[in-house]
Amino acid sequence: MSSFLFKRGFSSFFSERFRLSPVQENLNVIREELRQIGRGSVEFNSSFLRGIGLITLHNPERHNALSGKMMAELADIVDKLENITKDKTNSKEENDLVALILSGDGNTFCSGLDLSVAKSHIMTPENGKKMSSLMQDALLRFSRLPLISIAAIEGYALGGGAELTTACDHRCISATAKIRFVHVKMATTPGWGGGGRLINIIGKTKALRVLGASELLTGQQAYDIGYADIIAKNGETINKSKEFLDPYVYFSPKEGELNAERKMNSVKAVRGMKAIIAKANDSGAQRNYVRFEHALFCSLWGQGENLTELKKK
C-alpha cells in the first residue's frame, strides 16, 4: 500500500465527526454555553515525555469534578488531538505522540459532575441534554483517536469520573483508590456514554452489578474484575502509567541500553494499530446503543427522583 493511500485512509477514518445527539443545537454552540459555567481547567502537555502526552483535570476545590468550563476545554483538547493525528502544523513532540495519560490533579481523579454547577445551571432536562450531547461526543472522539490512552486513577473516580476512565484504552489504579458509578443513587443512568463502554471492558454480567448495584470498587476489586490493567502504590499511578505505555513508544530495551540510545517504534504503525482497534468497535449497533443511552439519561435527568436527589446535594 502506498504511503499516500495509507495516509488518506488513515486520516479519513479519524476526520469523521460522528455526532450522536438528537439535540438540534450545534455542538459548538453548546460548548460555548457550557464554557461560561463554573471554574477549574483541563490542561494538555504534549511534551510530558517523548511519545506521551498528559491531560490533567484541575478543580481541586471540587475534587476535580467537571464544570461546564472543563467540559468545553476537554472538547477543545480532543479537537487539538484530532488535528495532531492529521499532521497539521505539529511540533516535534506532537509528531512523536502515540500515547496519552489522563489524570486528576493532586490526590484524586474526578468526582464526576460538579454538582454546585449542576444545581445552578444544569439541573433542567434541557441543559442535561446539552451536557450529555457534548460529553458523549467528546469522549467518543477521544476513544477513537489513534493514540493509546490510560487513566491514572488516584483517590476517587465517581459518577461521570468513572465514565471518563472507560473512554481510555487502559486503566492504572492506586491500591487505595475507589471507583463507583453512583448514577442509580442519583436516580439517573450514565449520561456520558460510560455504560456501553463499561460493558466492553468487563462484560455484561459484571457491568450490570457495577452499574445497577452502584458497587464501590477498591483498586484490587477493579483489577480482579478486569476493569483496571495495573495496580500502583498510592501516588504512583502516573509513574506506573508511564512504564506501562513505554513499550508502545520504544522497542523493548536491551540490557544496559540507555534511554537516549533506544529506538522509537514507528509512530504511524502504533497509531495504525490503535486505528484498527477503534474501527473494530465502530459498529452500527454501538452507535444505536449510545443514542439509546443518551435518550434514557435525558428521560431521567432534571426531573422526578433525579431532581429531588440533585437538590439534596
PETA-V487892 format. One record per residue. N is the residue number from 1. PHI is phi in degrees with one decimal (999 if undefined). PSI is psi in whole degrees, -180 to 180 (NA if undefined). Layout:
# PETA-V487892
n=N phi=PHI psi=PSI
n=N phi=PHI psi=PSI
This chain:
# PETA-V487892
n=1 phi=999 psi=132
n=2 phi=-69.0 psi=156
n=3 phi=-64.0 psi=-31
n=4 phi=-63.6 psi=-47
n=5 phi=-66.8 psi=-38
n=6 phi=-62.5 psi=-48
n=7 phi=-64.9 psi=-40
n=8 phi=-64.1 psi=-47
n=9 phi=-67.7 psi=-38
n=10 phi=-65.7 psi=-47
n=11 phi=-73.9 psi=-31
n=12 phi=-67.0 psi=-35
n=13 phi=-63.2 psi=-43
n=14 phi=-87.6 psi=-7
n=15 phi=-85.0 psi=-11
n=16 phi=-67.0 psi=132
n=17 phi=-106.7 psi=88
n=18 phi=-76.4 psi=105
n=19 phi=-94.2 psi=127
n=20 phi=-95.8 psi=-26
n=21 phi=-77.8 psi=138
n=22 phi=-77.6 psi=-11
n=23 phi=-63.9 psi=135
n=24 phi=-77.5 psi=-27
n=25 phi=-60.7 psi=143
n=26 phi=-63.0 psi=137
n=27 phi=-62.7 psi=-30
n=28 phi=-65.8 psi=-36
n=29 phi=-66.0 psi=-44
n=30 phi=-60.4 psi=-42
n=31 phi=-58.8 psi=-45
n=32 phi=-70.1 psi=-32
n=33 phi=-64.6 psi=-47
n=34 phi=-69.0 psi=-28
n=35 phi=-59.5 psi=-25
n=36 phi=-83.0 psi=-3
n=37 phi=-108.9 psi=118
n=38 phi=85.9 psi=-176
n=39 phi=-115.9 psi=-164
n=40 phi=85.6 psi=177
n=41 phi=-155.2 psi=160
n=42 phi=-123.3 psi=123
n=43 phi=-115.8 psi=143
n=44 phi=-123.5 psi=126
n=45 phi=-115.9 psi=105
n=46 phi=-76.4 psi=-15
n=47 phi=-112.7 psi=29
n=48 phi=-55.7 psi=-51
n=49 phi=-144.6 psi=159
n=50 phi=-59.6 psi=121
n=51 phi=86.9 psi=-9
n=52 phi=-128.4 psi=127
n=53 phi=-103.0 psi=161
n=54 phi=-126.5 psi=126
n=55 phi=-110.2 psi=127
n=56 phi=-123.3 psi=128
n=57 phi=-86.7 psi=126
n=58 phi=-129.8 psi=103
n=59 phi=-158.3 psi=63
n=60 phi=-59.6 psi=-32
n=61 phi=-66.2 psi=-22
n=62 phi=-115.9 psi=26
n=63 phi=54.2 psi=41
n=64 phi=61.1 psi=25
n=65 phi=-64.3 psi=149
n=66 phi=-86.3 psi=122
n=67 phi=-87.8 psi=174
n=68 phi=-61.5 psi=-40
n=69 phi=-57.4 psi=-43
n=70 phi=-68.3 psi=-37
n=71 phi=-61.4 psi=-44
n=72 phi=-62.9 psi=-41
n=73 phi=-68.8 psi=-34
n=74 phi=-63.9 psi=-43
n=75 phi=-62.7 psi=-38
n=76 phi=-59.9 psi=-43
n=77 phi=-65.9 psi=-39
n=78 phi=-62.5 psi=-41
n=79 phi=-55.8 psi=-48
n=80 phi=-61.8 psi=-42
n=81 phi=-65.9 psi=-38
n=82 phi=-61.0 psi=-43
n=83 phi=-67.5 psi=-37
n=84 phi=-60.4 psi=-43
n=85 phi=-74.8 psi=-8
n=86 phi=-100.1 psi=9
n=87 phi=59.8 psi=44
n=88 phi=-96.5 psi=100
n=89 phi=46.0 psi=58
n=90 phi=-89.4 psi=157
n=91 phi=-79.2 psi=171
n=92 phi=-59.3 psi=-42
n=93 phi=-62.1 psi=-40
n=94 phi=-70.5 psi=-36
n=95 phi=-64.4 psi=-29
n=96 phi=-86.5 psi=-7
n=97 phi=-67.3 psi=125
n=98 phi=-129.0 psi=-11
n=99 phi=-147.2 psi=159
n=100 phi=-136.9 psi=144
n=101 phi=-112.8 psi=128
n=102 phi=-106.5 psi=122
n=103 phi=-140.8 psi=167
n=104 phi=-105.3 psi=149
n=105 phi=-70.1 psi=138
n=106 phi=79.0 psi=-139
n=107 phi=-103.9 psi=18
n=108 phi=-145.6 psi=154
n=109 phi=-81.5 psi=-72
n=110 phi=-166.1 psi=129
n=111 phi=-93.6 psi=19
n=112 phi=95.8 psi=-146
n=113 phi=-74.4 psi=137
n=114 phi=-67.8 psi=106
n=115 phi=-70.2 psi=-22
n=116 phi=-66.6 psi=-35
n=117 phi=-72.5 psi=-41
n=118 phi=-58.7 psi=-44
n=119 phi=-67.8 psi=-30
n=120 phi=-93.9 psi=-24
n=121 phi=-136.2 psi=-27
n=122 phi=-119.4 psi=24
n=123 phi=-87.9 psi=-12
n=124 phi=-84.6 psi=153
n=125 phi=-56.2 psi=-40
n=126 phi=-63.0 psi=-46
n=127 phi=-73.3 psi=-29
n=128 phi=-62.3 psi=-40
n=129 phi=-61.3 psi=-43
n=130 phi=-63.2 psi=-46
n=131 phi=-58.8 psi=-48
n=132 phi=-61.5 psi=-41
n=133 phi=-60.6 psi=-49
n=134 phi=-66.1 psi=-45
n=135 phi=-71.4 psi=-38
n=136 phi=-61.7 psi=-44
n=137 phi=-63.9 psi=-47
n=138 phi=-63.2 psi=-43
n=139 phi=-76.0 psi=-32
n=140 phi=-63.2 psi=-47
n=141 phi=-64.1 psi=-38
n=142 phi=-60.5 psi=-46
n=143 phi=-67.0 psi=-24
n=144 phi=-92.7 psi=-3
n=145 phi=-59.5 psi=145
n=146 phi=-80.0 psi=46
n=147 phi=-132.6 psi=135
n=148 phi=-79.3 psi=129
n=149 phi=-120.9 psi=151
n=150 phi=-140.2 psi=137
n=151 phi=-92.5 psi=126
n=152 phi=-98.0 psi=103
n=153 phi=-103.6 psi=109
n=154 phi=-108.8 psi=155
n=155 phi=62.1 psi=-116
n=156 phi=-119.2 psi=142
n=157 phi=-126.9 psi=102
n=158 phi=-120.4 psi=142
n=159 phi=55.4 psi=-119
n=160 phi=-60.9 psi=-29
n=161 phi=-64.0 psi=-39
n=162 phi=-65.3 psi=-39
n=163 phi=-61.7 psi=-38
n=164 phi=-57.4 psi=-41
n=165 phi=-63.9 psi=-28
n=166 phi=-75.8 psi=-15
n=167 phi=-79.1 psi=-11
n=168 phi=-90.3 psi=157
n=169 phi=-74.4 psi=-32
n=170 phi=-135.5 psi=163
n=171 phi=-137.9 psi=131
n=172 phi=-114.2 psi=123
n=173 phi=-122.4 psi=141
n=174 phi=-76.6 psi=155
n=175 phi=-61.7 psi=-27
n=176 phi=-98.8 psi=2
n=177 phi=-73.6 psi=161
n=178 phi=-133.2 psi=136
n=179 phi=-117.0 psi=134
n=180 phi=-153.9 psi=124
n=181 phi=-85.1 psi=96
n=182 phi=-87.1 psi=9
n=183 phi=-55.9 psi=-44
n=184 phi=-59.3 psi=-39
n=185 phi=-65.5 psi=-23
n=186 phi=-98.4 psi=10
n=187 phi=58.6 psi=42
n=188 phi=-146.1 psi=-174
n=189 phi=-126.5 psi=169
n=190 phi=-56.8 psi=134
n=191 phi=-111.3 psi=-3
n=192 phi=-115.4 psi=18
n=193 phi=87.0 psi=8
n=194 phi=-74.3 psi=-22
n=195 phi=-64.2 psi=-53
n=196 phi=-64.3 psi=-38
n=197 phi=-66.4 psi=-36
n=198 phi=-63.5 psi=-41
n=199 phi=-58.5 psi=-42
n=200 phi=-64.1 psi=-28
n=201 phi=-84.5 psi=-47
n=202 phi=-119.0 psi=-2
n=203 phi=92.5 psi=164
n=204 phi=-65.6 psi=-46
n=205 phi=-65.7 psi=-48
n=206 phi=-66.4 psi=-38
n=207 phi=-64.5 psi=-38
n=208 phi=-60.2 psi=-43
n=209 phi=-66.0 psi=-47
n=210 phi=-64.7 psi=-40
n=211 phi=-81.0 psi=-52
n=212 phi=-70.4 psi=-34
n=213 phi=-97.5 psi=-2
n=214 phi=49.9 psi=48
n=215 phi=-68.5 psi=139
n=216 phi=-85.8 psi=118
n=217 phi=-101.6 psi=127
n=218 phi=-77.8 psi=171
n=219 phi=-57.0 psi=-44
n=220 phi=-66.1 psi=-42
n=221 phi=-64.3 psi=-40
n=222 phi=-62.2 psi=-38
n=223 phi=-69.4 psi=-43
n=224 phi=-63.7 psi=-33
n=225 phi=-91.3 psi=3
n=226 phi=89.0 psi=8
n=227 phi=-74.1 psi=-42
n=228 phi=-105.6 psi=145
n=229 phi=-87.9 psi=-33
n=230 phi=-145.0 psi=153
n=231 phi=-110.3 psi=139
n=232 phi=-124.4 psi=161
n=233 phi=-67.4 psi=157
n=234 phi=-55.3 psi=128
n=235 phi=85.8 psi=2
n=236 phi=-115.2 psi=12
n=237 phi=-67.8 psi=-35
n=238 phi=-68.2 psi=-43
n=239 phi=-63.1 psi=-43
n=240 phi=-66.7 psi=-35
n=241 phi=-65.3 psi=-40
n=242 phi=-60.0 psi=-45
n=243 phi=-62.8 psi=-41
n=244 phi=-65.0 psi=-38
n=245 phi=-80.1 psi=-17
n=246 phi=-51.9 psi=-44
n=247 phi=-65.4 psi=-20
n=248 phi=-73.4 psi=-27
n=249 phi=-92.2 psi=-44
n=250 phi=-121.3 psi=154
n=251 phi=-59.9 psi=152
n=252 phi=-56.8 psi=130
n=253 phi=-68.8 psi=147
n=254 phi=-87.3 psi=158
n=255 phi=-59.2 psi=128
n=256 phi=81.6 psi=1
n=257 phi=-80.2 psi=134
n=258 phi=-80.8 psi=151
n=259 phi=-56.0 psi=-38
n=260 phi=-65.5 psi=-22
n=261 phi=-92.6 psi=-8
n=262 phi=-74.1 psi=145
n=263 phi=-94.4 psi=133
n=264 phi=-75.8 psi=147
n=265 phi=-66.2 psi=160
n=266 phi=-63.4 psi=122
n=267 phi=-61.0 psi=-45
n=268 phi=-64.0 psi=-36
n=269 phi=-69.3 psi=-44
n=270 phi=-66.0 psi=-45
n=271 phi=-61.5 psi=-36
n=272 phi=-64.2 psi=-38
n=273 phi=-63.2 psi=-42
n=274 phi=-66.0 psi=-36
n=275 phi=-60.4 psi=-38
n=276 phi=-61.8 psi=-47
n=277 phi=-64.2 psi=-44
n=278 phi=-63.4 psi=-41
n=279 phi=-65.8 psi=-37
n=280 phi=-62.6 psi=-30
n=281 phi=-89.5 psi=-3
n=282 phi=-92.8 psi=74
n=283 phi=-109.7 psi=160
n=284 phi=-60.7 psi=-37
n=285 phi=-63.0 psi=-41
n=286 phi=-64.5 psi=-42
n=287 phi=-62.8 psi=-43
n=288 phi=-63.9 psi=-38
n=289 phi=-65.7 psi=-42
n=290 phi=-64.8 psi=-38
n=291 phi=-62.2 psi=-41
n=292 phi=-63.4 psi=-44
n=293 phi=-61.9 psi=-40
n=294 phi=-64.1 psi=-47
n=295 phi=-63.6 psi=-39
n=296 phi=-65.5 psi=-44
n=297 phi=-59.2 psi=-44
n=298 phi=-66.4 psi=-25
n=299 phi=-76.5 psi=-12
n=300 phi=-114.2 psi=-34
n=301 phi=-67.2 psi=135
n=302 phi=74.0 psi=18
n=303 phi=-149.1 psi=158
n=304 phi=53.4 psi=-130
n=305 phi=-64.1 psi=-36
n=306 phi=-63.3 psi=-43
n=307 phi=-61.1 psi=-41
n=308 phi=-60.3 psi=-45
n=309 phi=-66.8 psi=-40
n=310 phi=-60.1 psi=-40
n=311 phi=-68.8 psi=-22
n=312 phi=-74.6 psi=-23
n=313 phi=-81.6 psi=NA
